Amino acid sequence: MITAMVMSGNNQSFIDAFAHLHACFEILHRIKTKGEYVLVFIDHRKIQFWFMKLARQKFGLEHIDHINSDTSIQKRQVIVRRSSDALSKMLAS
């Protein structure tokens, strides 16, 4: 059922089918409207990629960085540096 909803492109139905996912996207929407920065921690790898796909489509994002056990140390450093730079810019505003 989950895979069918994601694969069919019915993203809002997928989000609405799960109360915790719906609540998460409501919170993310509030964060976006404030122009704030967010980190999301997800235990399951498949869910990480589904969540990233949904978030990119829902919020019109081109790219979402992710770190998991497959991420090389060099790539982690790039992601952490990019995130730190973005946070510094936000705090300076």
C-alpha positions as YAML, in Angstrom:
chain: A
units: angstrom
residues:
- id: 1
  name: MET
  ca: [0.00, 0.00, 0.00]
- id: 2
  name: ILE
  ca: [2.72, 2.51, 0.97]
- id: 3
  name: THR
  ca: [4.82, 1.77, -2.10]
- id: 4
  name: ALA
  ca: [1.77, 1.97, -4.38]
- id: 5
  name: MET
  ca: [0.85, 5.42, -3.08]
- id: 6
  name: VAL
  ca: [4.39, 6.74, -3.44]
- id: 7
  name: MET
  ca: [4.87, 5.20, -6.87]
- id: 8
  name: SER
  ca: [1.51, 6.49, -8.13]
- id: 9
  name: GLY
  ca: [2.54, 10.05, -7.38]
- id: 10
  name: ASN
  ca: [-0.39, 10.61, -5.01]
- id: 11
  name: ASN
  ca: [1.85, 12.32, -2.46]
- id: 12
  name: GLN
  ca: [-0.80, 14.17, -0.49]
- id: 13
  name: SER
  ca: [-2.81, 10.97, -0.05]
- id: 14
  name: PHE
  ca: [0.34, 9.25, 1.20]
- id: 15
  name: ILE
  ca: [1.04, 12.07, 3.68]
- id: 16
  name: ASP
  ca: [-2.57, 12.20, 4.87]
- id: 17
  name: ALA
  ca: [-2.71, 8.41, 5.36]
- id: 18
  name: PHE
  ca: [-0.29, 8.59, 8.26]
- id: 19
  name: ALA
  ca: [-1.03, 10.99, 11.11]
- id: 20
  name: HIS
  ca: [2.60, 11.33, 12.20]
- id: 21
  name: LEU
  ca: [3.72, 12.08, 8.62]
- id: 22
  name: HIS
  ca: [0.92, 14.61, 8.20]
- id: 23
  name: ALA
  ca: [1.92, 16.30, 11.47]
- id: 24
  name: CYS
  ca: [5.57, 16.32, 10.39]
- id: 25
  name: PHE
  ca: [4.75, 18.08, 7.11]
- id: 26
  name: GLU
  ca: [2.59, 20.60, 8.96]
- id: 27
  name: ILE
  ca: [5.58, 21.41, 11.19]
- id: 28
  name: LEU
  ca: [7.90, 21.60, 8.17]
- id: 29
  name: HIS
  ca: [5.46, 23.99, 6.50]
- id: 30
  name: ARG
  ca: [5.58, 26.31, 9.53]
- id: 31
  name: ILE
  ca: [9.38, 26.11, 9.56]
- id: 32
  name: LYS
  ca: [9.53, 26.99, 5.86]
- id: 33
  name: THR
  ca: [7.22, 29.98, 6.24]
- id: 34
  name: LYS
  ca: [9.52, 31.33, 8.96]
- id: 35
  name: GLY
  ca: [12.57, 30.78, 6.74]
- id: 36
  name: GLU
  ca: [14.14, 28.56, 9.38]
- id: 37
  name: TYR
  ca: [16.50, 25.62, 9.04]
- id: 38
  name: VAL
  ca: [15.62, 22.02, 9.91]
- id: 39
  name: LEU
  ca: [17.27, 18.64, 10.41]
- id: 40
  name: VAL
  ca: [15.13, 15.51, 10.16]
- id: 41
  name: PHE
  ca: [16.31, 12.19, 11.57]
- id: 42
  name: ILE
  ca: [14.81, 9.03, 10.07]
- id: 43
  name: ASP
  ca: [15.90, 5.54, 11.12]
- id: 44
  name: HIS
  ca: [14.87, 3.51, 8.09]
- id: 45
  name: ARG
  ca: [16.75, 4.02, 4.83]
- id: 46
  name: LYS
  ca: [13.76, 3.42, 2.52]
- id: 47
  name: ILE
  ca: [11.73, 5.93, 4.48]
- id: 48
  name: GLN
  ca: [14.60, 8.44, 4.21]
- id: 49
  name: PHE
  ca: [14.36, 8.39, 0.42]
- id: 50
  name: TRP
  ca: [10.55, 8.42, 0.33]
- id: 51
  name: PHE
  ca: [10.53, 11.33, 2.76]
- id: 52
  name: MET
  ca: [13.10, 13.24, 0.70]
- id: 53
  name: LYS
  ca: [11.05, 12.69, -2.46]
- id: 54
  name: LEU
  ca: [7.88, 13.91, -0.77]
- id: 55
  name: ALA
  ca: [9.60, 16.93, 0.78]
- id: 56
  name: ARG
  ca: [11.24, 17.95, -2.51]
- id: 57
  name: GLN
  ca: [7.88, 17.82, -4.29]
- id: 58
  name: LYS
  ca: [5.84, 19.36, -1.47]
- id: 59
  name: PHE
  ca: [8.18, 22.29, -0.91]
- id: 60
  name: GLY
  ca: [9.61, 22.70, -4.41]
- id: 61
  name: LEU
  ca: [13.15, 21.85, -3.35]
- id: 62
  name: GLU
  ca: [15.74, 20.86, -5.93]
- id: 63
  name: HIS
  ca: [18.00, 19.06, -3.49]
- id: 64
  name: ILE
  ca: [17.96, 17.69, 0.04]
- id: 65
  name: ASP
  ca: [21.19, 16.58, 1.65]
- id: 66
  name: HIS
  ca: [21.16, 13.32, 3.53]
- id: 67
  name: ILE
  ca: [23.68, 11.47, 5.64]
- id: 68
  name: ASN
  ca: [23.52, 7.77, 6.42]
- id: 69
  name: SER
  ca: [26.01, 4.93, 6.83]
- id: 70
  name: ASP
  ca: [26.69, 4.90, 3.07]
- id: 71
  name: THR
  ca: [27.80, 8.54, 3.02]
- id: 72
  name: SER
  ca: [31.57, 8.87, 2.67]
- id: 73
  name: ILE
  ca: [33.51, 10.93, 5.19]
- id: 74
  name: GLN
  ca: [34.40, 13.45, 2.50]
- id: 75
  name: LYS
  ca: [30.77, 13.89, 1.45]
- id: 76
  name: ARG
  ca: [29.71, 14.20, 5.11]
- id: 77
  name: GLN
  ca: [32.22, 17.00, 5.55]
- id: 78
  name: VAL
  ca: [30.86, 18.82, 2.48]
- id: 79
  name: ILE
  ca: [27.28, 18.46, 3.73]
- id: 80
  name: VAL
  ca: [28.14, 19.58, 7.27]
- id: 81
  name: ARG
  ca: [30.11, 22.57, 5.93]
- id: 82
  name: ARG
  ca: [27.25, 23.56, 3.59]
- id: 83
  name: SER
  ca: [24.72, 23.23, 6.43]
- id: 84
  name: SER
  ca: [26.92, 25.19, 8.80]
- id: 85
  name: ASP
  ca: [27.37, 27.97, 6.23]
- id: 86
  name: ALA
  ca: [23.60, 28.14, 5.66]
- id: 87
  name: LEU
  ca: [22.98, 28.28, 9.40]
- id: 88
  name: SER
  ca: [25.57, 31.04, 9.84]
- id: 89
  name: LYS
  ca: [23.94, 33.10, 7.07]
- id: 90
  name: MET
  ca: [20.53, 32.61, 8.65]
- id: 91
  name: LEU
  ca: [21.78, 33.67, 12.09]
- id: 92
  name: ALA
  ca: [23.53, 36.72, 10.63]
- id: 93
  name: SER
  ca: [20.26, 37.98, 9.10]
...
